[in-house]
Amino acid sequence: MGAMTNAPVIIKRKKVVAGGGHHGGAWKVAYADFVTAMMAFFLLMWLLNATTEQQRKGLADYFTPDIPVARVSGGGQGNFGGESLASEESLALEGRGASSLYPTKEEAARGAALELELRLEEALEMAEDADMRRHYEFRMTDEGPALELEERTDSRLFEEGTATPTSTLRSFLRTVAATAKGTGNAFVVAGHMGAKPLVLEDNPTWRLSLERADKVRELLENSGLPRNRLKRVTGFGDQKLKYPETPMAIGNNRIEIIILRNPLPVPLVRH
């Protein structure tokens, strides 16, 4: 080949593969995320099944940053659905918190009543007499939280047709008195009865509802609750039925113990 002859030009073309090196591993990351999510899901299902309503409310309080759990933990299944009485930023659904450095008299009274409701509920849940748990519920009234004790067909609070308390009711009231003794709340007691099958000139439900309410007052006092803490005893007969669609239902026979948020303006005078 002569000196003036050009040498052949050889062009090499490289094939560039996008995402070179380790490729095709994105599915592994997605699968790992899926497995982690499933583990969290089954753990959540197990926790929901293994805990009580009160414990679940406590967990909810713990993970709510604006509720100071160390001071007052909600964790109850009461009327304000897990909100804490100690919250300074928000108000409980059924009252006012009383943890402020300068609470008003009304706020302090309402907060104390709701806090006592939590204590009572916890004490009743932990009571040795398991039958007690079938009888009670808490609800909110205009005067404050009310512990409502309801009779059942297979478990009575009083001997039928009388104001003689059963052992279940006595256990209830001992627990209530023991829990309330260390607080300053006042109470009112109300008795209710179901309707009778006939309209009677002398309706015994009036007399019996009052006698039962007064017996509850007596038992609370005998269990150590100071007499001046019980402000009113009332019998409503069959005028405030819990189950108006079935006026003679046994569940209409009940006792209400209301935790007063505010003291009564005029003390009860006994004659």
C-alpha positions in Angstrom: 0.0 0.0 0.0 1.4 3.3 -1.0 2.3 6.0 1.5 -0.5 8.3 0.2 -3.2 5.7 0.7 -5.6 6.5 3.5 -6.1 3.8 6.2 -9.6 2.5 6.7 -11.6 4.2 9.4 -13.2 1.7 11.9 -16.2 3.0 13.9 -17.2 1.2 17.0 -20.8 1.8 18.3 -21.5 1.0 21.9 -25.0 -0.1 22.9 -26.0 2.0 25.9 -28.4 0.2 28.2 -30.6 2.6 30.3 -30.4 2.0 34.0 -27.2 0.0 33.6 -25.8 -2.0 36.5 -28.3 -3.5 38.8 -31.7 -3.2 37.0 -35.2 -4.6 37.4 -35.1 -4.4 41.3 -37.9 -1.9 41.7 -40.4 -4.7 42.3 -38.4 -5.8 45.3 -38.8 -2.4 47.0 -42.5 -2.4 46.2 -42.9 -5.9 47.6 -41.0 -5.0 50.8 -43.4 -2.0 51.3 -46.4 -4.3 50.7 -45.1 -6.8 53.3 -44.5 -4.1 55.8 -47.9 -2.6 55.3 -49.5 -6.0 55.7 -47.6 -6.6 59.0 -48.8 -3.3 60.3 -52.4 -4.1 59.3 -52.4 -7.5 61.0 -50.8 -6.0 64.1 -53.5 -3.3 64.1 -56.2 -6.0 63.8 -54.7 -8.0 66.7 -54.5 -4.9 68.9 -58.2 -4.0 68.2 -59.2 -7.5 69.2 -56.9 -7.8 72.2 -57.6 -4.5 73.9 -60.7 -3.1 75.7 -62.5 0.1 74.6 -60.9 1.9 77.6 -57.4 0.8 76.5 -58.0 1.9 72.9 -59.0 5.4 74.1 -55.8 5.5 76.2 -53.7 4.6 73.1 -55.5 7.3 71.1 -54.7 9.9 73.8 -51.1 8.8 73.8 -50.7 9.5 70.1 -52.5 12.8 70.3 -49.8 15.4 70.7 -51.9 18.2 72.3 -53.2 16.0 75.2 -50.8 15.9 78.2 -51.1 12.2 79.0 -48.8 12.4 82.0 -51.3 14.7 83.8 -54.7 13.2 82.9 -55.1 10.4 80.5 -58.5 9.9 78.9 -58.7 6.3 78.0 -62.4 6.0 79.2 -65.5 5.1 77.3 -67.4 8.0 78.8 -69.3 10.7 77.2 -66.5 12.8 75.7 -65.0 10.1 73.5 -61.4 10.1 74.5 -60.9 13.8 74.9 -58.8 14.7 77.9 -60.0 17.0 80.7 -56.5 18.4 80.9 -56.5 19.8 77.3 -55.9 23.5 77.4 -56.4 24.0 73.7 -59.8 22.3 73.2 -62.9 21.7 75.2 -64.2 18.3 76.0 -67.4 17.5 74.2 -69.6 17.4 77.3 -68.0 19.9 79.6 -65.0 22.1 80.3 -61.4 21.1 81.3 -60.2 22.2 84.7 -56.4 21.9 84.3 -55.8 25.6 83.6 -53.7 27.5 86.1 -56.7 29.9 86.6 -59.9 27.9 85.9 -63.2 29.6 86.5 -65.4 28.2 89.2 -67.8 26.7 86.5 -64.9 25.1 84.6 -63.5 23.6 87.7 -66.8 22.1 88.8 -67.6 20.6 85.4 -64.1 19.2 85.0 -64.2 17.6 88.5 -67.6 16.0 87.7 -66.3 14.4 84.5 -63.1 13.3 86.2 -65.1 11.6 88.9 -67.2 9.9 86.1 -63.9 8.4 84.7 -62.9 7.2 88.2 -66.2 5.6 88.8 -66.3 3.9 85.4 -62.8 2.5 86.0 -63.7 1.3 89.5 -66.9 -0.4 88.3 -65.0 -2.2 85.5 -62.5 -3.5 87.9 -65.0 -4.6 90.5 -65.0 -8.2 91.6 -68.7 -8.6 91.0 -68.8 -9.1 87.2 -72.6 -9.0 87.2 -72.4 -5.3 88.0 -71.1 -4.4 84.5 -74.3 -5.5 83.0 -76.4 -3.0 84.8 -74.8 0.4 84.4 -74.1 3.1 81.8 -73.1 6.8 82.0 -74.9 9.5 80.2 -74.9 13.3 80.3 -77.7 15.3 81.9 -78.3 19.1 82.3 -77.0 18.8 85.9 -73.9 16.7 85.1 -72.9 13.1 84.4 -75.3 10.5 85.5 -74.6 6.9 86.5 -77.7 4.9 85.5 -78.4 1.6 87.1 -80.9 -0.5 85.2 -82.7 -3.7 86.3 -82.6 -6.8 84.1 -85.0 -9.7 84.0 -82.3 -12.2 85.3 -80.5 -9.8 87.6 -82.4 -7.4 89.9 -81.4 -4.3 91.9 -84.3 -4.6 94.3 -86.5 -7.5 95.4 -89.5 -7.5 93.1 -92.1 -5.0 94.1 -90.1 -3.7 97.1 -87.4 -1.3 98.0 -85.2 -4.1 99.5 -81.8 -3.9 97.7 -80.1 -7.0 96.3 -76.5 -7.9 96.9 -75.6 -6.6 93.4 -77.0 -3.1 94.2 -75.2 -3.1 97.6 -71.9 -3.9 95.8 -72.6 -1.0 93.3 -73.1 1.5 96.0 -70.1 0.5 98.1 -68.0 1.0 95.0 -69.6 4.4 94.2 -69.2 5.6 97.8 -65.6 4.4 98.1 -64.6 6.2 94.8 -66.5 9.4 95.6 -65.3 9.9 99.2 -62.1 11.5 98.2 -63.8 14.1 96.0 -65.9 17.1 96.7 -68.8 16.5 94.3 -72.4 16.6 95.4 -75.0 14.1 94.2 -78.7 13.7 93.5 -80.5 10.4 93.4 -83.6 9.7 91.3 -85.8 6.6 91.1 -87.7 5.4 88.1 -90.3 2.7 87.5 -91.9 1.0 84.6 -95.6 1.3 84.0 -98.3 -1.0 85.4 -100.6 -2.9 83.1 -103.7 -1.1 84.6 -104.5 2.5 85.3 -104.8 2.6 89.1 -106.1 5.4 91.3 -103.3 4.9 93.7 -100.4 4.2 91.3 -97.7 2.4 93.4 -94.9 3.4 91.0 -94.7 6.8 92.6 -94.3 5.5 96.1 -91.9 2.7 95.1 -89.6 4.9 92.9 -89.2 7.3 95.8 -88.6 4.6 98.4 -86.0 3.0 96.2 -84.2 6.3 95.6 -84.2 7.0 99.4 -82.8 3.5 100.1 -80.0 4.2 97.7 -79.3 7.5 99.6 -79.3 5.5 102.9 -76.9 2.9 101.5 -74.5 5.5 100.2 -74.4 7.2 103.6 -73.9 3.9 105.3 -71.0 3.2 102.9 -69.2 6.3 104.1 -70.4 9.1 101.8 -71.0 12.2 103.9 -74.7 13.1 104.3 -74.2 16.7 103.1 -73.0 15.5 99.7 -76.4 14.1 98.9 -78.5 17.1 97.8 -81.8 15.7 96.5 -83.8 12.4 96.4 -86.6 12.2 93.9 -89.1 9.6 92.7 -90.4 10.0 89.1 -92.8 7.0 89.1 -93.4 5.9 85.5 -93.2 9.5 84.0 -89.7 9.2 82.5 -89.5 5.8 80.8 -86.2 4.8 79.3 -88.1 2.5 76.8 -91.4 4.3 76.1 -92.2 1.9 73.3 -92.5 -0.9 75.9 -93.7 0.9 79.1 -93.7 -2.2 81.2 -90.2 -3.3 80.3 -88.1 -4.3 83.3 -85.3 -1.9 82.0 -87.6 1.1 82.9 -86.9 0.2 86.6 -83.7 2.1 87.3 -81.8 4.4 89.6 -79.9 7.5 88.6 -77.0 8.9 90.6 -76.2 12.3 89.1 -72.8 13.9 89.8 -73.6 17.6 90.1 -71.4 20.0 88.1 -72.6 23.0 90.1 -74.0 23.1 93.7 -77.7 23.5 94.1 -78.6 27.2 94.8 -80.7 26.3 97.8 -79.8 23.4 100.2 -82.4 20.7 100.8 -84.4 21.3 104.0 -85.6 18.2 105.8 -88.8 18.4 107.7 
